[in-house]
Amino acid sequence: MVLIKASSMIKKMEGGTIATPAGFQVAGMHTGVKRKRNDLGMLYCDVPASAAALYTLNVIQAAPLKVTKESISKERKLQALIVNSGNANACTGKQGEQDAYTMRRAAAEQLSIPEHTVAVSSTGVIGLDMPMNKIIPNIKHLELSTDEKAAAAFNESILTTDTTTKSTCHQITIDGQTVTMAGSAKGSGMIEPNMGTMLAFLTTDANIEPEILQLALKEATDKTFNCITVDGDTSTNDMVLTMASGKAGNESLTPEHSDWEKFTGLLRHTCEDLAKMIARDGEGATKLIEVEVSGAYDDGQAVKVAKTIVGSSLVKTAVYGSDPNWGRIIAAIGRSGADVNAAKIDTSIGPFQILQNSQPLSFSETDVSRYMQNDDVKISVDLNVGNGTGKAWGCDLTYDYVRINASYRT
């Protein structure tokens, strides 16, 4: 109930950007790493900001992750992020590490800040040497600003196969002060999150210590970014990075703070916005799928069921074809690994109940199919064994997913 109340106090900032929270500026530009779209971006805070980050659990991790982990570990403060798209700088050996450090150093020199206050991120094709002759000379040409044009340029600079930029901005009152939080993300394929996901960069002017911010980010990520799937793959470069300037002027936030749940609600709301945008923009996707599970033994079990359903290729193709083939849903529940009672499951597609106590109900296939033609399709499951709840988001699986990934490098 508290989270619902906190969410009701959150104000969406129309026209707000990742540079709206006090202290932040951004830039983005095209350097030629990619053929057309921007491919180099920078995020800057005019004071050392509390920093928190989560990373992919893929054991093969790109060089920028090593550099960013090292930067944050020194003081848990950051002032800048340098990011490129078009090349992942993954599986590139010692040269790749050297290139990531070179990017960090060049950004630090341009901004006149210590090297360890710069994070580095890359996304794109794995296994290619970094085109440093295009990236490094252009860092000095990045023009930082707080305006919408600069934010749009930054948002584009982090994209790969995405069809659209993904950003959001919200405000809430804490200690009588207006606290703003915003984010920008990319992600369209190779999305099956664990811990950190895709690329997501969050900014806020809230006053919060790094260690506390890390705890809040982990909790929010587990309930949002870790609950989306496009294709079951986990990238080598996934990262969620949050920076807090502290310029809102609120008392330092902790779990004991009277407005703590308002802040965590704001963080979760921002992350959920971005997570759903990523799921909606899955490669070749035409529909967003939301699965809501209730009645599980606990929340973790509910999320496990929800993610299994939304990640099922058979469920995803059924949604694409607007086919109310509920057998695929019940089969996914059964193989989820969660503790379920096979005789007590209720299932609905949109407003239409399909199963009650695991037995099929009479329904109009035409009506359900018509509902499934919507851009947003919701599947609801009640396991009827406990009080656990959870959600997951994904997209349909289309012919275009194969086309896009069959020609990703060519």
C-alpha positions, 0 to 999 in steps of 0.5 A: 500500500505504501508504494501505491501511495508513493506512486500517486505522488509522483509527477511526470515531467513532460519535456523532462530529460536526463539533464533535468535533475539539478547539476547534470548536462549531456551531449551526443554526436555522430563520429562515424563509428555508425553509418548515420545515427549518433554514436558518442555521448557524455553525461556530466555532473558539476559536482561529485555525485553519489554513484551506484551501478549493477552489471551483467552476470554474463561471465564474459564482460566487456572492458568498459565494465571493468573500468567503470567498476574500478572508477566507482570502487575508489570513492563511490563518486562519479562526475561523468560518463563517456559512452559509445555505440556501434562497438561493444569493446567486448572480447578485445583483450588487453587492447580493449582494456587499454582503449577503455582506459584511454576513453576514460582519460580523454573524457577526464582531461576534457572536463578537467576532473579526476580520471576515477570519477569517469565511467565508461560504457560501450554497446554494439558489435562484439569482438571488433577493435575499437575505432579510437581514431574516430572516438578520441578526437571527437570527445572534445567536440561534445557540447554539454548542455541541459536543453532538450536538443542535447538530451535527444542527441545523448539518447540517440548516441546509446542506441543499437538496433533500437527503433526509438529512444527511451527516456523518462523524467519524474518529480516528487516532494521529499522533506518539502523539497522537489526531487527530480529523477530521470533516465535514458536507456537502450535495449532491443535485443539480447535482453534477458536480465540478471542483476544489471540489464542492457544500458540504463543511466539514471540521474537524480538531484536527491541527497543520498549516500552511495551505499544507500543508493546502491541498496535502493538501486538493487531493489528497484532493478530486481522488480523492473529491469530484471523482470523483462525479457526479449530473447533470453540472451544476456549481453556482455555489456549490460549496465545500470548506472545511477548518479545523485547530485544531492542538489535538491537540498533534502536531508540525506535519505536512508531507510529510516527517513520518513520519506524513504518509501517515496524515494524508492517509489520514485526510483522504481517508477522511473526504472519500470518506465524504462524497462517497459520501453525496452520490452516494447521495443524488442527487435521486430516487436509489435506488442508489449506483453505484461504478465501479472502473477498473484497467489504465489507462495512468495514474490520471488516465485511469482516473478519466476512464473511471470518471467517464464511465461513472458519469455516463452517463445511459444507464448510470444508467437501466439501473442504475435498471431493473436492466438488465445492458445492458453495451453502454452501459458499453462505449460510455461507455468508448469516448467517455471520451477515455482511451487504450484498446485496443478489443480488450482490455477486461474488464468486470464487473457486481458478481461477474459478468464480462460482457466479456473482451477486449471480447467478451461472455461467457455469463452469466445475465441473471436473476442479474445483474439480481437483483444490480443490484436491490441498493442498491449496484451496482459496475461493474468495468473492466480496460483491460489497457493499464497500471497506472493505477487509479481510482474514481468514484461516482454514482447511478441516474437515476429518474423522481423526478429529473425531478419534483424539478427540474421543480418546484424553485422551485414 
